[in-house]
Amino acid sequence: MADGVAATALWVLVEEAGMEALAGGSAGAQRFTVGGATVLLGPSGSVIVTAAGDVPGHSGVWSAEEVRLVGPAPAPVTKRLLGDSEAWGADESSLPIHLAVRLDEGLLYLGRVRLSRAETTRPAGGGESALTICVLRLDTPLSRPVLRRVRPTAPAPDLPDLGWLKHVNGDRGAALEQFVTGWYPAAGQPPSPSSVPAGSRSLPGGLQQLYLLAEQRPDALGRHNHILPWHELQSDPLGELLVFGVENQGCFYWGLPWTWDEPQDDPTVWFREYDDKPVTEQEPLSGFLLQFSLFEAAMSADYVGCVDSLSDRRVQQLTAPLQRVPLRSFGPQARTRFYVAPGLVLSVSDALNDGKFDLWAGATHRSALQALPEFDAEWLRFDG
């Protein structure tokens, strides 16, 4: 039965003994619990059994291609999955890893998985690193019907609305505040306007406002690219710009000219790759900060979908049910525009100016991604 399951019998119910056999039998095997999942380590392989469901912070099926183990994991599991041990006389990372999901009617076998990425932490006092999250990819992606069985989507909570859109070309400060406060959950008590640090009060009002919002919502300063904290603002190497935003790999930055007169000013934003001449963003600071926030929401959401090299017709198909944000394009090179729906931000970029578009969608809840139309191109990643 073990060989048959391993070779052909995907997406069928199996007995507990059949899954144990894939690890080499229950005798001598080690059993652990990691984030609600059962992990069985045996001489012939590993078996992971997760619960059906979609619970943030718990181990389980994440998408049609991806499974997540959420730690901390015991040392033997860390060593087995990361290949940091030679028990049973072999590199453990070369042993097969099998996945099943526990349904009411029994265990559904989903096939083999392979390590995609992992994060570990080392105790402050020293010792072995602990696995905090392990992302595994299925050898055979799940069909939609199987995915619905093993990862039924929870009902959507109240999704962030689009009330901020009506302010985009009227009161951009209101648009930014309403978008940020709707997208990011607040932590702690709301700050008062007087809590803006004195050292930032000479900055343009848009930056002051973003720093105030970030007091409760630090992610508003970016998780992919970053708006620098006010006390880390610096001059560019030529002394021409005040650098306030940086790309995540340090390839380019955004700056303001030193010529604004009042904090109420809405200055031009300059984009510069370190070896090239600076060029201006199409929107002044007020529009740029809204664009930056939309881009970060799309890139850094908990639930994302991405696809590249789409034709204009495919883009129109995907964006048809969405609303376009009425701003000029973001980024002198990528020429990015944004489309939105409740709980969803979609960015469309034409970086090569070749008539092909890259698309990245971010959502606050899985159901918002599932609202995108189906189309006949293959997602590179889709968390819906």
TORTORTOR-553633 format. One line per field, with one value per residue (C-alpha): residue number from 1; residue in one letter; x, y, z. Coordinates in Angstrom, 3 decimals. Layout:
// residues N
i: [NUM / ...]
aa: [A / ...]
X: [X / ...]
Y: [Y / ...]
Z: [Z / ...]
END
This chain:
// residues 384
i: [1 / 2 / 3 / 4 / 5 / 6 / 7 / 8 / 9 / 10 / 11 / 12 / 13 / 14 / 15 / 16 / 17 / 18 / 19 / 20 / 21 / 22 / 23 / 24 / 25 / 26 / 27 / 28 / 29 / 30 / 31 / 32 / 33 / 34 / 35 / 36 / 37 / 38 / 39 / 40 / 41 / 42 / 43 / 44 / 45 / 46 / 47 / 48 / 49 / 50 / 51 / 52 / 53 / 54 / 55 / 56 / 57 / 58 / 59 / 60 / 61 / 62 / 63 / 64 / 65 / 66 / 67 / 68 / 69 / 70 / 71 / 72 / 73 / 74 / 75 / 76 / 77 / 78 / 79 / 80 / 81 / 82 / 83 / 84 / 85 / 86 / 87 / 88 / 89 / 90 / 91 / 92 / 93 / 94 / 95 / 96 / 97 / 98 / 99 / 100 / 101 / 102 / 103 / 104 / 105 / 106 / 107 / 108 / 109 / 110 / 111 / 112 / 113 / 114 / 115 / 116 / 117 / 118 / 119 / 120 / 121 / 122 / 123 / 124 / 125 / 126 / 127 / 128 / 129 / 130 / 131 / 132 / 133 / 134 / 135 / 136 / 137 / 138 / 139 / 140 / 141 / 142 / 143 / 144 / 145 / 146 / 147 / 148 / 149 / 150 / 151 / 152 / 153 / 154 / 155 / 156 / 157 / 158 / 159 / 160 / 161 / 162 / 163 / 164 / 165 / 166 / 167 / 168 / 169 / 170 / 171 / 172 / 173 / 174 / 175 / 176 / 177 / 178 / 179 / 180 / 181 / 182 / 183 / 184 / 185 / 186 / 187 / 188 / 189 / 190 / 191 / 192 / 193 / 194 / 195 / 196 / 197 / 198 / 199 / 200 / 201 / 202 / 203 / 204 / 205 / 206 / 207 / 208 / 209 / 210 / 211 / 212 / 213 / 214 / 215 / 216 / 217 / 218 / 219 / 220 / 221 / 222 / 223 / 224 / 225 / 226 / 227 / 228 / 229 / 230 / 231 / 232 / 233 / 234 / 235 / 236 / 237 / 238 / 239 / 240 / 241 / 242 / 243 / 244 / 245 / 246 / 247 / 248 / 249 / 250 / 251 / 252 / 253 / 254 / 255 / 256 / 257 / 258 / 259 / 260 / 261 / 262 / 263 / 264 / 265 / 266 / 267 / 268 / 269 / 270 / 271 / 272 / 273 / 274 / 275 / 276 / 277 / 278 / 279 / 280 / 281 / 282 / 283 / 284 / 285 / 286 / 287 / 288 / 289 / 290 / 291 / 292 / 293 / 294 / 295 / 296 / 297 / 298 / 299 / 300 / 301 / 302 / 303 / 304 / 305 / 306 / 307 / 308 / 309 / 310 / 311 / 312 / 313 / 314 / 315 / 316 / 317 / 318 / 319 / 320 / 321 / 322 / 323 / 324 / 325 / 326 / 327 / 328 / 329 / 330 / 331 / 332 / 333 / 334 / 335 / 336 / 337 / 338 / 339 / 340 / 341 / 342 / 343 / 344 / 345 / 346 / 347 / 348 / 349 / 350 / 351 / 352 / 353 / 354 / 355 / 356 / 357 / 358 / 359 / 360 / 361 / 362 / 363 / 364 / 365 / 366 / 367 / 368 / 369 / 370 / 371 / 372 / 373 / 374 / 375 / 376 / 377 / 378 / 379 / 380 / 381 / 382 / 383 / 384]
aa: [M / A / D / G / V / A / A / T / A / L / W / V / L / V / E / E / A / G / M / E / A / L / A / G / G / S / A / G / A / Q / R / F / T / V / G / G / A / T / V / L / L / G / P / S / G / S / V / I / V / T / A / A / G / D / V / P / G / H / S / G / V / W / S / A / E / E / V / R / L / V / G / P / A / P / A / P / V / T / K / R / L / L / G / D / S / E / A / W / G / A / D / E / S / S / L / P / I / H / L / A / V / R / L / D / E / G / L / L / Y / L / G / R / V / R / L / S / R / A / E / T / T / R / P / A / G / G / G / E / S / A / L / T / I / C / V / L / R / L / D / T / P / L / S / R / P / V / L / R / R / V / R / P / T / A / P / A / P / D / L / P / D / L / G / W / L / K / H / V / N / G / D / R / G / A / A / L / E / Q / F / V / T / G / W / Y / P / A / A / G / Q / P / P / S / P / S / S / V / P / A / G / S / R / S / L / P / G / G / L / Q / Q / L / Y / L / L / A / E / Q / R / P / D / A / L / G / R / H / N / H / I / L / P / W / H / E / L / Q / S / D / P / L / G / E / L / L / V / F / G / V / E / N / Q / G / C / F / Y / W / G / L / P / W / T / W / D / E / P / Q / D / D / P / T / V / W / F / R / E / Y / D / D / K / P / V / T / E / Q / E / P / L / S / G / F / L / L / Q / F / S / L / F / E / A / A / M / S / A / D / Y / V / G / C / V / D / S / L / S / D / R / R / V / Q / Q / L / T / A / P / L / Q / R / V / P / L / R / S / F / G / P / Q / A / R / T / R / F / Y / V / A / P / G / L / V / L / S / V / S / D / A / L / N / D / G / K / F / D / L / W / A / G / A / T / H / R / S / A / L / Q / A / L / P / E / F / D / A / E / W / L / R / F / D / G]
X: [0.000 / 2.807 / 4.419 / 1.067 / 0.200 / 3.609 / 3.460 / -0.093 / -2.825 / -2.970 / -6.002 / -7.514 / -8.373 / -5.750 / -5.441 / -3.231 / -1.100 / -0.581 / 0.803 / 3.014 / 4.375 / 5.596 / 7.867 / 9.119 / 6.508 / 5.501 / 8.189 / 11.095 / 9.461 / 9.329 / 6.061 / 5.836 / 3.278 / 4.143 / 1.562 / -1.309 / 0.171 / 1.462 / 4.968 / 6.170 / 9.904 / 10.967 / 13.941 / 12.304 / 10.836 / 8.689 / 4.925 / 3.072 / -0.619 / -2.408 / -5.981 / -8.355 / -9.037 / -7.640 / -6.497 / -3.796 / -0.867 / -1.540 / 0.124 / -1.824 / -2.370 / -1.844 / -2.527 / -2.747 / 1.065 / 2.126 / 1.956 / 3.176 / 4.451 / 4.279 / 6.743 / 8.537 / 9.488 / 11.396 / 15.054 / 14.583 / 12.002 / 14.268 / 17.196 / 15.168 / 13.594 / 16.691 / 19.115 / 21.239 / 21.595 / 22.849 / 20.658 / 19.903 / 23.155 / 21.979 / 21.378 / 17.840 / 16.854 / 17.060 / 14.345 / 10.872 / 8.261 / 4.622 / 1.537 / -1.983 / -4.878 / -7.268 / -10.890 / -13.997 / -14.018 / -10.318 / -6.847 / -6.612 / -3.195 / -1.892 / 1.504 / 5.085 / 6.271 / 9.699 / 11.332 / 10.895 / 12.063 / 12.407 / 13.018 / 14.789 / 15.564 / 18.416 / 17.738 / 19.164 / 21.304 / 22.703 / 21.900 / 20.407 / 18.246 / 14.512 / 12.414 / 9.757 / 8.165 / 8.741 / 7.224 / 6.866 / 5.787 / 3.664 / 5.123 / 1.628 / -0.461 / -3.948 / -7.029 / -9.637 / -12.076 / -9.356 / -8.160 / -11.690 / -11.833 / -8.529 / -8.504 / -12.082 / -11.996 / -13.278 / -16.066 / -14.714 / -14.657 / -15.571 / -13.156 / -11.645 / -13.999 / -13.167 / -14.412 / -10.911 / -11.096 / -13.399 / -10.695 / -7.810 / -8.053 / -9.525 / -8.085 / -5.160 / -4.383 / -7.835 / -7.364 / -4.040 / -5.386 / -8.503 / -6.591 / -3.855 / -6.217 / -8.519 / -5.762 / -3.564 / -4.934 / -4.129 / -1.843 / -2.267 / -3.937 / -4.251 / -1.691 / -2.747 / -1.545 / 0.772 / 2.636 / 4.341 / 8.018 / 9.216 / 12.138 / 9.787 / 7.598 / 9.715 / 9.005 / 6.209 / 2.808 / 2.380 / 5.419 / 4.359 / 0.980 / 2.512 / 4.826 / 1.842 / -0.096 / 2.926 / 2.885 / 0.013 / 0.711 / 4.471 / 3.914 / 2.653 / 6.335 / 6.746 / 7.804 / 9.120 / 10.544 / 10.785 / 10.037 / 12.882 / 11.978 / 12.075 / 15.260 / 17.094 / 16.481 / 19.719 / 21.168 / 21.948 / 25.650 / 25.601 / 23.849 / 20.983 / 18.102 / 16.754 / 16.468 / 13.267 / 12.579 / 14.791 / 14.442 / 14.797 / 18.129 / 19.537 / 19.346 / 17.447 / 16.003 / 13.453 / 14.268 / 12.881 / 14.621 / 15.824 / 13.749 / 10.328 / 9.384 / 6.572 / 5.435 / 2.222 / 4.119 / 3.521 / 6.969 / 8.141 / 9.526 / 12.759 / 13.670 / 17.318 / 19.290 / 22.697 / 24.581 / 21.984 / 20.613 / 17.566 / 14.145 / 10.853 / 7.916 / 4.744 / 2.847 / 3.962 / 4.523 / 0.816 / 0.090 / 3.404 / 2.747 / -0.624 / 0.997 / 3.764 / 1.128 / -0.823 / 2.310 / 3.338 / -0.165 / -0.030 / 3.516 / 3.456 / -0.048 / -0.631 / -2.436 / -0.962 / -1.200 / 1.393 / 1.736 / 4.043 / 4.152 / 0.421 / -1.028 / -3.094 / -6.198 / -5.460 / -4.922 / -8.254 / -9.902 / -8.495 / -9.112 / -12.604 / -14.439 / -12.016 / -11.778 / -8.724 / -7.074 / -7.102 / -3.403 / -0.662 / 1.751 / 4.058 / 7.775 / 9.622 / 10.749 / 7.919 / 5.059 / 2.784 / -0.933 / -3.318 / -6.742 / -8.712 / -11.704 / -12.679 / -9.702 / -7.740 / -4.996 / -3.693 / -0.612 / 0.083 / 3.565 / 5.139 / 8.794 / 10.223 / 7.805 / 7.299 / 3.533 / 3.745 / 2.613 / 3.505 / 0.704 / 0.814 / -2.286 / -2.430 / -5.441 / -6.355 / -8.342 / -8.154 / -11.704 / -10.764 / -8.254 / -10.823 / -13.014 / -10.569 / -11.835 / -10.501 / -8.289 / -6.169 / -2.710 / -0.727 / -0.210 / 3.350 / 1.773 / -1.858 / -2.952 / -6.652]
Y: [0.000 / 2.453 / 2.079 / 2.405 / 5.571 / 7.085 / 6.310 / 6.869 / 7.328 / 11.097 / 12.796 / 9.615 / 8.617 / 6.470 / 4.702 / 5.946 / 2.822 / 3.631 / 7.073 / 5.635 / 3.135 / 6.015 / 7.054 / 3.482 / 2.266 / 3.414 / 1.398 / 3.682 / 6.713 / 10.043 / 11.999 / 15.758 / 18.559 / 21.768 / 24.537 / 22.067 / 19.660 / 16.186 / 15.441 / 11.846 / 11.263 / 7.782 / 6.062 / 6.050 / 9.520 / 12.129 / 12.455 / 15.688 / 15.601 / 18.943 / 19.796 / 21.028 / 24.741 / 28.202 / 29.527 / 32.261 / 31.288 / 27.540 / 24.944 / 23.876 / 24.058 / 27.647 / 27.428 / 24.916 / 24.741 / 25.596 / 24.165 / 25.989 / 24.609 / 27.290 / 26.767 / 26.822 / 23.303 / 20.820 / 20.310 / 16.898 / 18.398 / 21.365 / 19.090 / 16.744 / 19.441 / 21.600 / 18.710 / 19.458 / 15.922 / 12.518 / 10.224 / 6.866 / 7.218 / 9.700 / 13.372 / 13.634 / 16.410 / 13.854 / 11.683 / 12.112 / 14.225 / 13.188 / 15.275 / 14.346 / 16.434 / 15.173 / 15.416 / 14.223 / 11.127 / 10.306 / 11.216 / 12.615 / 11.987 / 14.976 / 13.658 / 14.694 / 18.139 / 19.753 / 22.520 / 25.934 / 28.303 / 28.425 / 30.892 / 30.097 / 31.903 / 31.302 / 31.568 / 34.694 / 32.577 / 30.466 / 26.925 / 25.364 / 27.401 / 26.724 / 26.518 / 29.247 / 28.811 / 26.242 / 26.646 / 23.431 / 23.097 / 20.257 / 18.188 / 18.055 / 21.236 / 20.686 / 20.927 / 23.514 / 20.895 / 19.299 / 22.702 / 23.572 / 20.325 / 20.735 / 24.523 / 25.756 / 29.545 / 31.174 / 33.740 / 37.180 / 39.760 / 43.349 / 44.305 / 47.816 / 49.946 / 52.344 / 55.563 / 57.024 / 56.966 / 59.989 / 62.114 / 61.197 / 64.319 / 66.559 / 65.955 / 63.546 / 63.770 / 62.355 / 59.685 / 58.583 / 58.475 / 56.530 / 54.016 / 53.379 / 53.120 / 50.811 / 48.523 / 48.135 / 47.099 / 49.579 / 48.689 / 50.596 / 53.902 / 56.478 / 59.287 / 62.905 / 65.383 / 66.884 / 63.570 / 64.264 / 64.509 / 68.097 / 67.178 / 66.225 / 69.338 / 71.177 / 68.438 / 68.685 / 67.910 / 64.665 / 63.121 / 64.398 / 62.736 / 59.400 / 59.397 / 60.065 / 57.182 / 54.912 / 55.464 / 52.977 / 51.225 / 50.753 / 48.814 / 52.058 / 52.957 / 49.892 / 46.274 / 45.894 / 49.344 / 51.798 / 55.344 / 56.175 / 57.103 / 60.870 / 60.771 / 58.778 / 61.225 / 62.172 / 64.095 / 62.284 / 61.880 / 65.109 / 67.165 / 67.966 / 66.006 / 65.016 / 61.223 / 59.951 / 56.629 / 53.716 / 50.577 / 47.307 / 46.383 / 49.895 / 50.254 / 53.555 / 56.167 / 58.966 / 62.465 / 65.962 / 69.137 / 71.320 / 74.220 / 73.772 / 76.786 / 75.625 / 72.295 / 72.770 / 72.552 / 69.632 / 69.337 / 67.356 / 63.886 / 62.886 / 59.301 / 58.391 / 55.268 / 55.805 / 55.954 / 57.873 / 61.371 / 61.971 / 62.106 / 63.306 / 61.201 / 62.157 / 62.914 / 65.399 / 64.194 / 63.949 / 61.618 / 59.793 / 58.801 / 57.371 / 55.469 / 54.211 / 52.985 / 51.196 / 49.541 / 48.318 / 47.026 / 44.986 / 43.684 / 42.967 / 41.659 / 38.367 / 37.101 / 37.818 / 36.819 / 37.582 / 36.915 / 38.340 / 39.047 / 39.644 / 41.174 / 44.315 / 42.223 / 39.962 / 42.996 / 44.447 / 41.122 / 40.999 / 44.633 / 44.912 / 44.486 / 46.810 / 50.586 / 52.387 / 54.812 / 58.229 / 59.022 / 59.269 / 56.341 / 55.476 / 54.949 / 56.470 / 53.030 / 50.644 / 53.000 / 51.361 / 51.986 / 50.747 / 49.118 / 48.445 / 46.663 / 46.255 / 44.602 / 44.322 / 46.366 / 45.374 / 46.970 / 46.723 / 47.601 / 47.931 / 48.013 / 47.091 / 49.199 / 46.182 / 45.886 / 43.141 / 43.771 / 42.382 / 42.194 / 41.898 / 41.729 / 41.987 / 41.338 / 41.649 / 38.395 / 35.369 / 35.893 / 39.257 / 37.493 / 34.876 / 37.675 / 38.192 / 36.806 / 33.462 / 33.672 / 31.382 / 32.473 / 30.755 / 32.560 / 32.476 / 32.582 / 32.745 / 32.633 / 32.619]
Z: [0.000 / 0.835 / -2.566 / -4.289 / -2.414 / -3.079 / -6.775 / -7.940 / -5.397 / -5.049 / -3.525 / -2.100 / 1.454 / 3.171 / 6.507 / 9.340 / 8.913 / 5.252 / 6.084 / 8.812 / 6.304 / 4.127 / 6.987 / 7.479 / 9.949 / 13.401 / 15.184 / 15.983 / 14.388 / 16.202 / 16.390 / 16.953 / 16.806 / 14.943 / 14.782 / 14.987 / 12.416 / 13.239 / 11.943 / 11.843 / 11.306 / 10.295 / 8.657 / 5.209 / 5.152 / 6.874 / 7.046 / 7.758 / 8.610 / 8.866 / 9.715 / 7.030 / 7.355 / 6.860 / 10.225 / 10.259 / 12.434 / 12.149 / 9.969 / 6.913 / 3.173 / 2.039 / -1.689 / -4.526 / -4.579 / -1.027 / 2.493 / 5.588 / 8.854 / 11.530 / 14.394 / 16.618 / 15.624 / 17.817 / 16.988 / 15.268 / 12.889 / 12.173 / 11.453 / 9.265 / 7.108 / 6.784 / 6.277 / 9.327 / 10.611 / 9.477 / 11.519 / 9.900 / 7.984 / 5.328 / 4.786 / 6.130 / 3.734 / 0.897 / 2.454 / 0.956 / 2.734 / 2.361 / 3.111 / 4.157 / 5.455 / 8.099 / 6.998 / 8.839 / 6.622 / 7.063 / 5.797 / 2.273 / 0.728 / -1.244 / -2.355 / -1.790 / -0.808 / -1.008 / 0.986 / -0.621 / 2.099 / 5.853 / 8.655 / 11.890 / 15.132 / 17.529 / 21.283 / 22.913 / 25.223 / 22.385 / 21.363 / 18.263 / 15.885 / 15.936 / 12.797 / 12.936 / 9.520 / 6.805 / 3.352 / 1.365 / -2.262 / -3.539 / -6.361 / -7.875 / -7.463 / -6.102 / -8.257 / -7.293 / -5.918 / -3.770 / -2.560 / -1.454 / 0.567 / 2.381 / 2.729 / 2.867 / 2.822 / 5.979 / 5.600 / 4.779 / 7.548 / 6.789 / 4.013 / 3.775 / 1.728 / -1.094 / 0.474 / 0.196 / -3.609 / -3.761 / -2.103 / -4.425 / -6.544 / -3.871 / -0.412 / -0.760 / 2.934 / 3.663 / 0.971 / 2.470 / 6.016 / 5.087 / 2.964 / 5.545 / 8.504 / 6.551 / 5.280 / 8.382 / 11.784 / 14.540 / 17.422 / 20.675 / 21.349 / 18.560 / 18.776 / 18.932 / 16.294 / 18.887 / 19.067 / 15.724 / 16.719 / 16.828 / 14.576 / 11.733 / 11.842 / 9.307 / 6.744 / 4.175 / 5.640 / 3.706 / 5.366 / 8.767 / 8.271 / 7.239 / 10.257 / 12.505 / 10.929 / 11.351 / 15.123 / 15.239 / 11.954 / 11.409 / 8.167 / 6.609 / 6.122 / 3.895 / 4.135 / 0.562 / -0.095 / 2.780 / 3.821 / 6.186 / 9.782 / 10.154 / 12.261 / 9.543 / 6.700 / 5.013 / 2.121 / -1.103 / -2.061 / -4.117 / -1.462 / -3.836 / -2.295 / 1.091 / 0.784 / 2.420 / 0.643 / -0.397 / -2.489 / -0.576 / -2.236 / -2.264 / -6.047 / -6.040 / -3.738 / -3.603 / -2.473 / -2.091 / -3.194 / -0.355 / -1.687 / -0.069 / 2.021 / 4.285 / 5.747 / 3.749 / 0.471 / -1.891 / -3.471 / -6.474 / -5.720 / -7.435 / -8.281 / -8.659 / -9.371 / -7.872 / -11.178 / -13.196 / -13.329 / -11.143 / -12.777 / -11.359 / -10.324 / -12.155 / -8.953 / -6.297 / -2.748 / -1.858 / -4.781 / -4.463 / -0.834 / -1.820 / -4.703 / -2.418 / 0.054 / -2.674 / -4.041 / -0.591 / 0.068 / -3.129 / -2.644 / 1.095 / 1.764 / 3.540 / 0.441 / -2.985 / -6.604 / -9.284 / -12.988 / -15.648 / -19.383 / -19.756 / -22.887 / -22.661 / -23.370 / -20.389 / -18.164 / -19.227 / -18.475 / -14.951 / -14.097 / -15.584 / -12.239 / -10.395 / -10.100 / -11.396 / -8.993 / -10.751 / -10.473 / -13.062 / -13.285 / -10.410 / -10.999 / -13.959 / -15.105 / -14.248 / -15.162 / -12.620 / -12.340 / -9.663 / -9.557 / -6.399 / -4.914 / -1.245 / 0.463 / -2.799 / -4.488 / -7.905 / -9.486 / -13.217 / -14.488 / -17.929 / -16.910 / -20.325 / -22.377 / -24.640 / -24.461 / -21.827 / -18.279 / -14.857 / -12.354 / -8.574 / -6.397 / -2.613 / -0.393 / 3.260 / 3.072 / 0.806 / -0.432 / -1.974 / -4.257 / -5.195 / -6.558 / -9.453 / -12.776 / -13.953 / -17.026 / -19.161 / -18.022 / -15.305 / -11.997 / -10.678 / -7.244 / -6.214 / -2.573 / -3.372]
END
